[in-house]
Amino acid sequence: MQDRVTLFRLPAWAQDVLLAVFITVMQVQGTVVRNSGQPEAVLRPLSDLGYLGYILLIAPGAVLVVRRPWPVAVFTVTVLASAAYYALDFPDGPGWLGLFVAIYTLTARGDGHRSLVLAGVGIAALTTVWLIAATDIEPPAAIGWVYFRIGASGMSAALGESVRSRRFIAAQALERAELAERTREEEARARVDAERLRIAREVHDTVAHAIAIINVQSGVTAHVLDKRPERAGQTLKAIEQTSSRALAEMRAILGVLRDDHNGRVPHPGLAQLVELSAMAREAGLDVDLEMTAPPTPVPSVVGNAVYRIVQESITNVIRHVGPTRVMVALNYGTETVEVRVTDAGRQPSSKTDGAVHHTDEGRTHPGTCGRGILGMRERCQLLGGDLDAGPLPYGGFAVTAQLPLAPTGPANV
């Protein structure tokens, strides 16, 4: 039903034309009818001075056609026409209808302050003219129509200002709603970007660690396949187990991109460090894990960060050093947990059976370090912690991270 009403609504210009015709007819016809029984000697005929009375009644109604685009001009014409009409002592009647509409339009479509000031000045000027013209009015009771015109002019201005205020408030409310909607969309995009970044980090850590181990084991397998078949079988088994774990962890990470919540597993944390150490030993590292029970429950986001830091550190050792001794230590304080991963560096006596060539270049020179150390540092900073990574004076490399047990960074959401 609302659509039908809107469909048959006249355009604004057509409404103003009909309003102008109606007001003009009412002003002329109403004035003629109202004064048809009055003696001609008492009143100035509308046809006097070249039909000026009719012109002053028609003009305020006719100009209402353009009241929307030029409200100030229309108001000025109606004020001047009304002042001239009553100053020349033409007969009273409904010649003020166009004036009331013009005052309403001025304040309704104005800017508030200036339009009200202009309307007040016009009404004050008209009040003076009306009162002066009514000094010798007969009968004296007709003075009530003068006060009616004054009061109605003020009410027209107040009504227009009320409409303008409501439109302004509605526009502000709509603007705030649009701003809130844009803000929600921006926040949603920010959350999506943050989640994408988190998933990218998880995928990087998982895949890089698994590929590093598989790379080492496959190189060993290729070298000992003919000489020691039993050793080749063990390395192939390790490759199978590593790839299976990596695939399972990838499914858990990417599970957040699916609508189905079935089959998801928690993100790896402190409880999986033992399993991670076992995988590193299968890749040829001598891993010593020092881990005690935390004094207070560790948030899952902190536990996941610790796991990823240890995982990435071990991956870097496998990539750049090869078989060596690795120390992993977790130290709990009252408010922080420190994770430290150190390795003894390349061992002159260690061999990878010629399968894989390792280099320390990517770790010993901070300017050439890859995304692994940068990713670990970003993880720490997101939780309000810090990370330091660099070579040791006596050889080897150390990664030390300080993480608050109560994360304060933006990742704690």
C-alpha positions, -999 to +999 in steps of 0.1 A: +000+000+000+029+024+008+043+017-027+010+026-043+008+059-024+044+068-034+037+058-070+008+083-074+024+111-055+027+143-076+061+157-082+071+188-062+067+213-090+031+201-097+023+204-060+036+239-060+016+249-091-016+235-076-009+253-043-002+286-061-035+283-080-055+275-049-039+303-028-044+328-056-081+319-061-087+319-024-071+353-018-089+370-047-123+353-044-123+354-006-115+391-004-142+399-030-169+378-013-160+391+022-164+427+012-192+424-013-218+438+012-197+467+023-204+503+011-180+514-017-174+547+000-158+530+030-134+508+011-109+514-017-120+492-046-096+465-057-098+479-092-085+513-081-050+525-092-051+503-123-064+472-106-035+473-082-055+456-054-060+425-076-023+425-085-013+426-049-036+397-042-025+376-072+013+382-069+018+366-035-001+335-046+015+332-081+051+334-068+045+302-046+053+283-078+090+289-071+089+288-033+112+257-030+142+269-051+139+306-041+123+308-006+139+342+003+127+359-029+092+345-025+091+357+011+103+391+001+076+395-026+048+384-003+060+408+025+062+437+001+028+429-014+011+426+020+027+458+033+016+477+001-019+462+002-027+473+037-008+506+035-030+516+005-061+507+026-074+480+003-102+459+019-092+432+043-096+395+035-077+363+032-049+380+013-024+368+038-026+331+029+004+333+005+024+352+031+019+324+057+030+298+032+061+319+022+071+323+059+067+286+065+088+277+034+115+302+044+121+287+078+115+251+068+141+252+040+164+277+056+196+272+077+180+279+111+196+311+124+196+334+094+162+323+081+146+329+115+162+364+117+149+372+082+115+360+091+115+379+123+125+412+106+098+407+080+071+399+105+081+429+126+079+452+096+045+439+086+032+442+122+041+479+121+023+484+088-007+464+099-011+482+132-008+517+116-033+507+089-057+495+115-058+528+135-091+539+119-105+505+112-143+501+113-158+484+131-133+485+160-138+448+166-121+441+133-088+448+150-088+411+160-079+401+124-047+422+127-036+402+158-046+370+140-023+379+111+005+386+136+000+354+156-004+333+125+028+347+110+047+337+141+031+303+141+041+297+105+077+306+112+077+283+143+061+254+123+087+258+095+116+258+120+101+227+137+100+209+103+136+220+095+148+208+129+132+174+125+147+170+090+181+180+104+179+156+133+168+128+109+197+136+085+222+135+114+207+102+127+210+088+092+246+100+089+255+085+122+239+052+112+259+052+079+291+061+098+284+033+123+278+009+094+310+019+077+329+015+110+314-020+115+325-029+080+360-015+086+363-034+119+350-066+102+376-062+074+403-056+100+393-088+119+393-107+086+428-093+077+440-102+112+426-137+109+442-141+074+475-130+088+472-154+117+464-183+094+493-173+071+516-175+101+502-209+112+505-223+077+541-210+073+552-225+106+535-258+100+546-263+064+581-249+069+588-272+098+574-303+081+592-296+048+625-290+066+623-324+083+611-342+052+640-325+032+666-338+056+651-373+058+646-377+021+682-367+015+694-393+040+671-419+024+686-412-011+721-416+003+717-448+023+691-465+001+716-489-014+740-492+015+717-495+045+681-504+034+670-507+070+680-471+077+662-460+045+630-477+059+632-458+091+637-424+074+608-431+051+586-440+081+597-407+097+587-388+065+553-405+065+547-396+101+559-360+096+537-355+066+507-370+083+511-347+113+515-317+090+484-325+071+464-330+103+476-297+116+468-280+083+433-293+085+429-279+120+443-245+109+422-242+078+391-255+096+382-219+106+375-212+069+347-238+068+312-235+082+314-271+096+328-271+131+331-309+133+365-324+134+384-294+146+413-298+170+427-272+194+458-252+182+490-268+194+504-255+227+527-264+256+513-300+257+526-307+222+562-296+229+572-331+238+559-344+205+576-316+187+609-325+203+604-361+193+599-351+157+631-330+158+651-360+171+638-380+142+653-353+119+687-359+135+688-332+162+698-339+198+670-320+216+671-314+254+637-301+266+636-284+300+600-277+309+583-276+343+546-272+351+535-235+350+525-220+384+493-206+369+473-217+339+488-204+307+464-188+282+460-208+250+472-179+228+504-178+248+509-215+247+504-215+210+529-187+206+555-206+226+549-237+205+553-218+172+585-201+184+601-234+194+589-250+162+603-222+140+636-222+159+640-259+154+631-255+118+658-229+114+683-253+130+674-281+106+676-257+076+708-239+084+728-262+107+718-298+104+724-324+132+735-306+163+726-302+200+695-280+208+685-268+242+648-258+247+641-242+281+609-227+295+612-204+326+581-191+343+581-158+363+553-142+382+540-124+351+560-137+321+572-169+306+606-170+289+613-195+262+649-200+251+661-221+222+698-225+217+719-247+194+755-256+194+760-246+158+775-268+131+795-297+144+826-304+125+823-341+132+786-343+123+776-357+089+743-358+070+757-385+048+763-359+021+726-356+015+719-320+024+741-289+025+736-265+054+747-229+059+746-205+088+744-174+065+707-168+069+710-168+107+743-152+116+736-121+096+705-103+109+701-083+078+696-115+057+673-134+081+642-148+065+606-144+075+609-170+103+626-147+128+604-118+118+573-139+122+584-150+157+590-114+166+556-103+153+540-130+174+556-118+205+548-081+198+511-090+192+509-104+227+529-075+243+561-095+245+595-093+229+620-116+211+657-115+207+676-137+182+713-138+174+745-158+173+763-168+206+799-158+213+810-193+216+792-205+185+757-215+178+725-194+178+700-184+205+663-174+203+649-158+235+613-147+238+596-130+267+558-134+267+534-120+293+511-146+310+483-121+306+485-109+270+479-072+265+484-069+227+458-069+199+460-106+195+442-111+228+408-109+213 
